[in-house]
């Protein structure tokens, strides 16, 4: 049975709760879980001061409540599953190594920052720096999958090396900033400066993008590798068009300002301008 945490006291300042992780809870009794230390601002408090805890010794966690001030949930987790019913704060799944996180609500900045494996799905909107590198770090996410059904903020996938990020709504500026590998799928397009200083990797957009002048048109086609991506994404309810009868992808390469060898693939329906 999963361990259920229900927020009973809304933090007045950010609550740093990286102990909320399947790796930590898996072998602990109920009393031990409630006694775990969290940081309410600079003060140490027991987890049980903020959460009602039901269950013990499980790597499946369910969280309920308005958790927008609760940070670092699932930090570094390598196993199990976390399901959040409500919104959640910054650094969700940062440094994640495995397992799954699902959020039935919105999430803040730095989802899956520098993660190396696992799956994160947010059914609402996300903040900025999804799958990105922290300030001063050379690499963002190195593997794994992040899916955001809604919109996302600035610098999605900044310096990512591998893995897949899917944004269902519109993303803000600097998507794929300094990207070094991996794939970003934009179902709703993005704002300006997409792929800025991009070195490698692929950004796919199903909506038109305002392109920077440092990207050049290469060709129009259906990339063969997209059939594999489409098959994998279909398993999680996401459709990528791959039928030549319906249209094709315009391929742009860059960012020539680096110079880089990244690519932007922009879907162009048949008969579209």
C-alpha positions, 0 to 999 in steps of 0.5 A: 500500500502507498504511504499517504501524506496530507498537508495539514499546515500550509508553510508560511515560507518555502518548506525544503522537504527533500526527505519526501522520497521513495528511497527514504520512506521505503524502510521506515516506520510511520513514527520514523517518517513523521520524525524526519527533518524538513526545513521551514525557512532556516528552522528544522521541523519534523515532517509530521508538523506539516503532514498527516502520514498514513502508512509505512515501509513503501516506495509508493507515495501519495501527496495531497494538498496545496504544496506550492511552497514545498520544494525538492520533493523526489530529489535524487530518487531512484525507485518507486512512485510519487503521485501528487494531487495538487500543485507542487513547488520548485525542484520537483524530481531534481537529480532524479535517477529513476522511478516515476512522479505524476502531478495532478496540478501545476509545478514550479521551476526546475522540474527534473533539473539535472535528472539522469533517469526516470519519468516525470509527468505534470498534468498542469502547467510548469515553471521555467528551467524544466530539465535544465542545468543549475546556474554554473553547471555545464549539463542539464538532464542526461536521460529520462522523460519529462512531460508537461501537459500545459504550458512552460516557462523560460529556458526549457531544457537549458544545457540538456544532454540526453532525454526527452521533454514534451511540452503540451502548451506554449513554452516561453523564451529560450527553449533549448538554450545551450542545448547539447543533446536530447529532444524537446517536443513542443506541441504548442510552439514557443516564444522567441529565441528557441534554440539559442546557442544550441550545440546539438540535439533536436527541437520539434515543434508542431506549431510555427516558430519565430526563428532566429537568423542564426538558423538556416533552412536545410530541407523539408521531409519526414525524419525516419527516427520520428516514427520511433519517437511517435510510437513511444510517445503514443504509449503516453497519449501524445501524437506526433504526425508522421504521415507524408500525406498530411504534411512534412517537417521543415528542418533548420540547422544551427545555432550558427553563432556558436557554431552548432549542429542542432536542428529545429523540426517545424511541422508544416501541414500539407496545403499550409503556407 
